Amino acid sequence: MTAAARGGLVAYGVIYLLVGLIALRIALGDPESQADSGGALRALAQQPFGNFLVWAVGVGLAALALWRLSEAVLGAARPGGHKTEERLRSTGRFLVLAVLSASALAFAAGSGGGGSSDRRSEDLTARVFELPAGRWLVGAVGLATVVLGVWSGVRALRREYRKELGPVPARMRRPVDVLGVAGGIARGIVFAVAGGFVVVAAVRYDADEVKGLDDSLRTLAGTPAGPWLLAAVAVGLALYGLLMFALARWHRG
């Protein structure tokens, strides 16, 4: 199970690395690229033995999802891994990984899974709006996502990722910290931006205001910092992917 989880961390890292590189291409003037998991899967499928690679990523993510589920149920091996906070975090990770895995496996099987995250987000929001108190539920999810983004950045600054690392060679500690801090902050920014759009959608009662990962990243290019902010976040996401590789190599337990 540990070996499978390490493989899953590599698969997760591949997704983040590719999303970061695609976002960087957008920042450099390639508007046709799609910087989300669907775009990453398509980019992977275009490589030699591409379909095999997509299958491997899907299976790896499924293994990692099961491992996170085991942490939620049994507690994690890292310090404080049995606390309720850590179990809830593992549960959230399991849900995200399960969705990513299903998407990758569906794409590999030729039954979709590579669609735009923006369209999927809008469709899901529209369905939630139809539920009783759906507008409030969407708003709550948006606020929670914003808080998650901010907290992800704070955790990165506090080097919380070190709790999941076992012994790391001295020469690699500084590079791993660069990956963890820069990658975690970039990831937190994206979560906060995406959550903000969900809140706006709830306030305006308009599912079209929701933006997936791709549109959330493109929005950064429209800030006063221009494409430079998108490029910085893109590099950060790629570094987060490399952090997953480091976790796979030196994970505690």
N, C-alpha and C positions, 0 to 999 in steps of 0.2 A: 504494500500500500504506500509505503514511503517512497519507493522508487517510482511508482505511478504518479504520486503527487509531485515529485521533482520534475517528471516529464510534463505534467500539467502546468507547472510554473513556467517552463520553457515555452509551452504553447501560448500561455497568457502573455508572456513577454513578446512573442512574435507579433501578436495582434497589436499591442501598444506600439511596438517599434514601427510596424508598417503604417499605422494610423499617423504616427508622428512624422514619418517621412513623406506620406501623402499630403499632410497638412503643410509641410514645408514647401512642397511643390506648388501648392495653392498660393502660399505667400510669395513665391517667386514668379507667379504669373501664369499658373496652369489652372484655369477655372473649371476644366472638365473633370478633374479628379474628384473622388468622393472620400472624404476623410472620416470614415467610420468603420465599424466591423465589417459591413458588407463590402466596402471598397477594399479593405485589407484582404478579405477572402478572395475577391476577384484578382487582386494583384498576386496573391499567392498561387492561385490556380493557373496563372499565365506562365509560371516558372516550369522548368523541366520537372517531370513527375509531379505536376501541380495538383492533380486530383488526389494522389496519394498523400501529399503534404496537407491538403485540406482535411482529409480523413484523419490524419495523425493529429492535427490541431484539435479537431472535434472530439476525438477519443481522449486526448490529453486533458482538455477542459472538463470533460465528464468525470475523469478520475480526480481532478483537482476539486470539482464540485462535491464529490462524495467525501473527499478528505475534509473539506470545510464543514460538511454536514456532521461528520464524526466529531469534529472539534466542538460543534454546537451542542451535540448530545452528550459527549463524554468529557469535554474540556480539552483545551490545547496543552501541548507540552511546554510552551513558553511560560515565563513567570507571570502569574496572575491569570493563567489560561482558563481557570475554572470559575472566574468571576462572571456574574450575570452580564456585565458590559461586554466582556470578551465573547461570551456565547452568542449574544445578540449580534455582535459584529460578524462572527463566523456564519450566522444564519443569513445575514444580508449578503455576504460574499457568496454563499452557496446559491442563493436565488439568482444573483447576477451571472454567476458562472454557468448555472443550469440553462439560462436563456441563451447565453453565448454558445454553449455547447450544442444546444438544439439547433440554433441557427447555422452553425458550421456543418453539422451532420446533414441537415436538410440541403444545404448548398452542395455538399459533396455528393449527395444522392440525386441531385438534379431536380429537387422539388422546391426550389426557392431558397430563402434564407439569406440571400445577398442583397435584398432590397434596401432602399434608403431608410436610414434611421429617422429622418425627418418625417417622411410619410407615415411610418409606423407610429411615431409619437403622436402625430395629429389624429390618426384613426383611433388609437387607444384613448386619447383624451376625449374625443367626441363620444365614445361609448360610455365613458365614466360620467360625462355630463348628463347622460340619460338616466342615471341612477338617482334615487332619492338622496338629497344633499350632495349630489355629485360635484357641484361647484365647490363646496367646502372641502370635499375630499381632495379634489385637484389642487386647491390652494394649500392644503396641509402637506401634500406630497411635495409641492414646489418649495415650500418653506423648509421642509425637512432636507431636501436636496441642497438648498443653499447652505444650511447649517452643516450638512455633511461635507460640502466643499470647503467651507472655512475650517472645519475641524480637521479635515485631511491635510490642509496646509499647515495648521498648527502642529499636528502630529509629526509631520515631516521635519519641521523646524526643531522639534524636541527629539528627533532621531528615534522615534518609537519603533521604526522598522528593525532596529538593532535587537529587539526582543525576539524576533524570529530567526536571527542569525546565530549560528554556532561560532566556533573559533574561526576568525578570518585572519589570514596572514598579515603581518604588520604592514607590508608594502602595499596591500590592497585596501586597508581601512579608509584612507583618505578618498581614493577613487569611489569606493562604495558609498561614502557619505555624500559625495557630490551627486551621485546617481539618486540617492534617497531623498535628499533635500530638494534638489532642482526638480526631479521627477514628481515628487509628492506635491510640491507647490503648483506645478503646471496642471496636474490632475485635479487639484482642489479648485483652481480657477475655472476649469471647464465645467466641473460639477456646479459651482456657484452660478455661472452664467446660464447654464441649462435650466437650473432650478428657478432662476429669476424669470425666465420666459414662461415657465409653467405658472408662476404666481400671476404674471401679467395676463395669461390666458384665463385664469380663474376670475380675476377682477373684471376683465372685459367680456367674460363669458363667450370666448371665441377660441375654438380649438386650433385655428390657423395660427394663433400667436405662439404655439408651442414649437420649439425648435429642437431637433435631434442633435447628435454630436457634430455632424457635418456643418449644419447651419450655425450652431453655437460657435464653432471655431471660426467660420467665415465672418461672424459678427465682430470678432476681435480686430479684423482688418479694417473695420469701419470706425474704429476709435481714433482719437487724435494721434495716437502712436502709429496708426496705419499698419501696413503689413509687417512692420518690425515686431509688434506685439504678437501677432499670429506666428511669426517665425520663431520667436522666443518660446512660446508655449509649445509649438510643434517640436522643437528640440527637447524641451522638457518631457513631453510624452514619450519621445524616443528613448530618453534616458531612463524613464520609468520602466520601459520594456527591458532595458539592460539591467535594471535593478532586479527584475524578476529572474533573469539569468543568474545573477549573483545569489539570490535566495535559493535557487535550485541547486547551486553548487555548494553553498555553505549553510543550508537550512538547519535549524536546531532540530535534532531528533531524526 
